[in-house]
Amino acid sequence: MSKMLQLISLPTEGLGWMRRGLGLWCAVDCLVRLPEAAFYLSDLGVLSRSQYFTTLKGTYGFSFYLVSGQPWVVYALLLLTIGLGLLQLMGRDRRPTRVLLWVLMLSLQNRNPALLDASDDLVRLLLFWDIFLPPSGAKSNKDVVTLATLGLQIQLTACLFFRGLSASAESFWLSVQWGTGQISPLYFGVLGFERLLVWLLIPAVWFRPIRIPMLVLAVPILAARATLLHPLFPMTLLLALVSLLYHPKREQNLEVLWPGSPPKKAAAMACLVGLATLTLALNISPGGAAKALGQGLGFHQDWSQVYPVPSDRLVQLAALDQSTGQMIWSISSESGRRDRLFANKVGQDEYWASTLSTTLALRYGQVQGPVTVWMRTVPLSKEFSLGGAKLKLLSDTPVHLRTEGNAL
């Protein structure tokens, strides 16, 4: 039994590096969101609270950002999250601060789900398990086995296994057509092993002796995907895998931390089994009651939605000042990740753009006339051939033009 526990134990130095990396990730994420915070997260933006409760009814997700729709509340919450992230980066965090950081990030993500992809899911889940992981420090490096380390390992296993299942040639080509990276023939041979790689990493999650060799093998393949498509998910996955790293010259020092009394042990095991079952249910059947419960607990996960997400269309948005005909706002292939995810959501459900005209008129106060919003869609093919683009008017503003047509 002791031999088995030594094999599956996690090093506190690796857990500490992951914890600091999570703090940096949260701080940078909030900093990047700040310029568009009012536009995407307040009542003056594309998803007011009234529209939120109409669009997302039936979910159990909660958010502190729904307490008030004022932009200053949004900025205050983002700055608080940045502060907690930096505190964790410097190693000055405590369990209460980790709980608050997880709650704030969950609130941020729940406020506008149209902006999320699998990287956000993974970070949110890592933050949850980090709450219960043992403390780390240079003077106390050891290998630990706790219910929290087992939960983290179960979650990493689910992420790797179901990410491998969702990786296919079709989804790869649909993602490539988003045009987020540079296509080079040198990468295709490496990326052909992506599914094999993530599945080979599963034993590394559980068996200490093969962890470092497998992580060394993983780096070039993840780097190739990051260069070809987008770096965020490979970097986030590497951040999660950092929890497996240990100093190769350090002798193994095992410590098993279980709840003391039998009732506490039984309750903790029941919680672990319940969360593991929910994780499995969310990956096998992501809809229905499991999805609603997963959103409420912050456990929602969809490993097929790695940015750039495989989609049957490429969506671009543009807003025009009708009085001058000038374009005042757009989301194009050059826009950022969250902007393009929002545009993709509009392409799936035009209701997400129902307030865009009003929102943009408020944002650009110098606009003299009504604002019209157009959507340009390009069908994508699994064989990497672009179809004819189509234009559609999304706003209700009367115009003396056709509201749909083919784009040249």
N, C-alpha and C positions, 0 to 999 in steps of 0.2 A: 504493500500500500504506500509506503514511504517513497519507493522508487517511482511509482506512478505520479504521486504528488510533485516530486521533483521535476518530472518531465513536463507537467502542465503548468507549473508555477510561472508567474510573471515577475520580472525584475522591477524593483521600485525606481531605479534610475530611468528605465524606459517609460514607466508610468509618469514620472516627473517631467520628462521631456515632452511627452504628449500633452500633459496638462499645461505647460507653458506655451506650447504651440497652439493649443485651443484658445488661450487668452489672446494671443496675437491675431489669430484668425477672426475672433469676434470683434476685436478693436478695429482691424482693417475693414471688415465688412461694414461696420457702422459708419466708419469714416467715408467709405465709398458711397454709402447711401445718403449722406447728409445733403449734398446739393439738390437731390430730387426728393427729399423726404416729404415735403409738403405736397408734392405732386402725386406721390404714390401712397402716402400713409395718413393723410389728413382729410377732413371734410371738404377742403378746398380742392381736392385732387380727383383722381379718376375713380376712386372707390370710397364714397362717403359712407358713414356708418349706416344710414338708412338703406343704401344700396347694398352694403355688406350683408345686412341681415336678410335682405330679400334674395340675394344671389347665393348665399352660403347657408341658408336655413337647413336644418337637419343635421348639422355638425355640432360636436361638443367642444370645439376649439374655443379657447378664451384668449383674451389679449388685453393688457393694460392700455394699449393704444386706443381701445374702444371706450375708455372712461371719458375722454374728451376728444373732440375733433379739431381742436385748435392746433395750429402748427407749432406753437411754442411748447406744448406738451410733448409732441413728437420729438422735437429737438432735445428737450430735457431728458427724455427716456433714452435717446440715442447716446447722449453725452454720458449718462450714468453707466450705460453698458460699456462704452469705451473705457471709462475709468476702471470698472471691474475687470475688463479684459487686460488692461495694462497692469493692474494689481496682480493678476494671475501670472502674467508673463514674467514679472519680477520675483515670483515665488512668495509673495506676501499674502496669498489667499488662505482662507479658512473654509471649513465646510459651509457655514452660513453664506459666505460670499459666493461659493460655487453654486449653491441652491438658487440664489438671487440671479446669478448670471444665466443659469439655465432657464429660469422663468422669464427673464427679459428677452432672451433670444427666441424662446417659444412664442412669446407675445408678439415679437417683431415679425416672425415668420407667419403667424396666424393672421396678422392684419391684412396682408395681401398675398394670398397663395399663388396668384398668377406669376409672381416673380421668382418662384422657387424651382430648384432642380434637385438631383440626387445628392449633390455636395451639401446642400442645406440640410437634407435629411440626415446624412452621416454625421455632420457636426453636432446637430441637435441630440442625436442618440449618444454620441461620445460624451457630450456635456452631462447627460443624465447619469450615465454609469460612473463618470468621474466624481459625482457627488459622494458615492459610497466607497470609492477606492481608498486604500490606506495612504497615509501621508508619505511624502518622499523627501529625501534630503541626502546631502553628500555624506553625512556621518552615519546614516542608517541604511545603506544599500544592502538589500537582501532580496530573496525570492519569496513571494507570498502566494498563498492560495486562500481566497476568500469567496464568499458567495458573489461579491461584486466582480472579482476577476473572472469568475466563471460566466457571469452574465455578459461581461464585455466580450469574452471569447465566443460565446454563443452568438452575439450580435455580429461580430466580425465574420464568423462562419456563414451566417445568413447573407450578409452583404456580398461576400465573395462568391458564394454558390449561386445566388440568384442573379448577380451581375453577370456571371458566366453564362447562365441560361439565356439571358436577354441579349447577349452579344452575338450578332450574326452578320453575315455579309450584307444582307438587305439593310439592316439598321445602320451599319457602318457607312454605306453609300448615301443613305438619306441624310446622315449627319454631316458627311463631307460636303454636301451641296450647300450647307449654310455658309461656306466660304470663310470660316474663322481661322484657317491656318494655311500653310503652304504645302501643297501636295508634292511629294517626292517619291519616286519608285523605290528608293532605298528603304522606306518605312514599311512597305506592304508586307514583305516577308516577316518582319518582326511582329507587325500587328496581327498577322495570321495566327500567332500564338497567344493572343490576348486571353481567349477563353481558357486555354490550357494553363496559362500563367495564374490566373485568379483561382483556378481550382487547385493548382499545386501549392498555392499559398495557404490553403486550408489546413493541411498537416502542420505547417509551420506555426499556425496559431496555437496548436496543442502540444507540439513536441519541441522542447527547447534545443536539442542538439542541431536541428536543421534550420533554425531560424535565420542566422546570419547568412549562410550560403544562399538561401532562397530569397532573402531581401536583396542581396547583391545581384542576383539574377533578375529580380523584378525591376530594378531601377532603370536599366536601358529601355525596357519595353514600355514602361510607364512614361519615360521621357519621350519616346517616339510618339506615343499617342498625344502627349501634351503639346508637342511641336506641330503635329499634323492637324489636330482638332482644337483643343482648348486645354490649358494647363490646370484648371481649377480642380476637377475631380481627381486626376492622378496625384496632385499635390495633397489633397485632402485624404485620399486613401493612404498615401505614404505617411501622413501625420498619424493616422490610426495605427499603422503597422510599426511606427516608432515605439509603441508601448511594448513590443516584443524584444527590443534591443537591450543588451546587457554588455558590460565591459568584459571582453573575452578573457582577460587575465584575472578576473575576480573569481574566487572560489564560491561555489554555491552555498548559500546560507538560507535554508528553508525555514519559513515560519507559516504555520497554518492557523488562520484566525477564523474560528467558528463561533456562532452565538453560544452563550454559556448554558443556560437552562434548556431542558427538552422542549418546553412550550415555545420559547423564542426560536429555537432551532427549527422546529416544525413550521412555525409561521414564516420564517425567512425562506425556507425551502419551498413552501407553498407559493410565496410571492415570486421566487425565481422561476418555478415551473409555470406559473400563470403568465409571466412576461414572455417566457420562451415560447409558450403556446400562442400567445397573441402575435409575436414576431412571425411565427410560422404561418399563422392564419392571414396576416396582412400581406405576406409574400405570395401565398397560394391563391387566395381569393381577396383581392384588394378592395372590393366594393362592399356595400351593405353595412350591417351593424359593426363588423370588424373595423371598417374604415372610420366610421363615426367614433368608435371607442378609441381607436388609435390616434385620431386627431385630438381627442380630448386629453389623452395621456401624453401626447407628444411623441408617439411611437409610429406615426404614419411613415411609410417608406415605400419607394418605388424605384428600384435600381435600373429600370429601363430608361428612366428620364435623366440620363447623363447629358449635360450640355456639351455640344449642340444636340438637342433632343431629336430623335428620328421622327420626322413629320412628313405628311404627304404634300405639304405646300410650304412655300417660303413667303412670308407676309411682311410687307412694308407699309407704313402709315405716313401720311403727309397731311398737314393742315395749311389751308390757304386763307389769306385775308381776301374776302370776296370783293371788297372795294378796290383793291390794288392788284389782285391776282398774284401777290407775292407769297411764297412759302414761308411760314413763320415757325414751323416745327416739323420734325420728321423722325422716323425710326427707319433706318436703312441697314444694309449689310455692314456698314461701318460703325453702327451703334454698339453700345455695351451689352453685356449679357442680360441684365435684368430688363432693359428696354426691349430687347428682341424676344425675350420670353413673354413679356406683356403683349407684344404685337402678335406672337404666335397664339396666345390665348384669345385675342380678339378674332383671329382667323377661325378659331374653333367655335366661338360663341360671340356674336356681334354685340350682345347685351353689355359686354365689358366695355364697349366704346360708347355707351348711351349718353354719358355725361362729358365726353371728350370736348365737344364744341364749347360748352359752357366753361369747362375747366380751363381750356386754353385761352378763351376770351378774358377770363379773370387773370390768368398768368401774364398775358401780354396786354397790359392795359392800354398801350398805345395803338392797338388795332382799331381802325376807324369803322369797319363794317363787320357784317356777320362772318363767322369762321366756318368754313366747310372742311370736313375731314374725309379724306379718300383712303381707301385700302387697295393696295396692289398685291395680288397673289400670283405666285408662279408655281404651277404643279410640279412636284418632284417625282422622279422615277427611280425605282430600285436599280435600274441599269445606268443611272447617271446621265440622263438626257433631260434637258429642261423643256417643258411644254410652253405654250403661249401664255403670256401674262394677261391678267384680267384686272380691270379697275372697277371699283364699286364705291359709291358715295355712302358714307356711314351717318352723316349728320342729317338732321331734319330741316336744315335751312333751305328755303326754296331757291332753286337756281334755274336758269334758262339753259340747262345743259342736260344731256343724257346722264342718268345716274349709274349706268353700267356700260361696259364696253371692253373691247380688247385693247391692250397696251402694246405699243410698238417697242 
